[in-house]
Amino acid sequence: MRIKTFLLAILILCLSAVACGERPETTQNPASEEQTSAGSPEADQNIEEEEEQTPADSAVISETYPQLANVGTENLQIAYPAEGEDIAIIKTSMGDIKARFFPEYAPLAVENFLTHSKNGYYNDVIFHRVVSDFVIQGGDPNGNPPGTGGESIYGEPFVNEVSANLHHFIGALAMANSGADTNGSQFYVVQGTRKDLPIEEMSSPDMAEYFPKDVITAYEKFGGLPPLDYGYTVFGQVFEGMDIVNEIAAVEIREPSYPGESRPVTDIVITGIEVTTYKK
């Protein structure tokens, strides 16, 4: 129960009208999207936070990836893909973002994203929610600011796939939702870092299963949003193009028409997503 109490406490500190992924009963929804296939009422999928974030330094991030393999774990997600590994090139109106995937830990989410990408489901879809120093969120074919659209390839929402091996480091690719086990098509990329990482609590002995030392080291060194861990499905990691993610996060946002709306003045469009294999 300690993990649930801890996550709830630190996530409450992050709430602010931002959403971008599904979460368990004890956490707040980072992102929201309508799950019509499940017959649930309209609900936006938004990750909540904002006040506790600091901007990500693109120069530092660009230097991060070659060093990450040295942090000390075979499961550390922030590293370059292996030769021949499946990757996706998310082509946007501002530039390309490349991501790798973790089907061994999140098979449903990975298959859902890759199949939607191959089928053109995300073509011409916008990033409908952009929160500087937090996340950028897209994947809603309706393109409405609340993010109430989209469905999975399975015809219904699918379950959360959380793992102690995958975390919300800078560049993490994760599923947005409107509550536990309501994953559809929306996703987000972590762009910001919590100002005051709860390192002391994360380092307590009874939290070691959830936040091993190498994970804490990575958060301290590279940044991210640990309050979102175990509440949303992380299924991929940006390994190239964080400069584009940062540029998207820095665009001008229109005057909100409702609390928490954070849509760019000029639409940032996903023109297509190419699924290919990594070549060194």
Secondary structure, DSSP 4 states (H G I P E B T S, - for coil): -HHHHHHHHHHHTT-SS---S---TTS--SEE---GGGTPPP--EE----TTEE---HHHHHHHHHHHTTSS-TT-SSSPPPTT-EEEEEEETTEEEEEEE-TTT-HHHHHHHHHHHHTTTTTTEE--EEETTTEEEE--TT--TT------TTSS-B-----TT---BTTEEEE--SSTT-B-S-EEEE--EESS--HHHHTSGGGTTTS-HHHHHHHHHH-B-GGGTTTS-EEEEEEE-HHHHHHHHTS-BPPPSSTT---BSS--EEEEEEEEE---
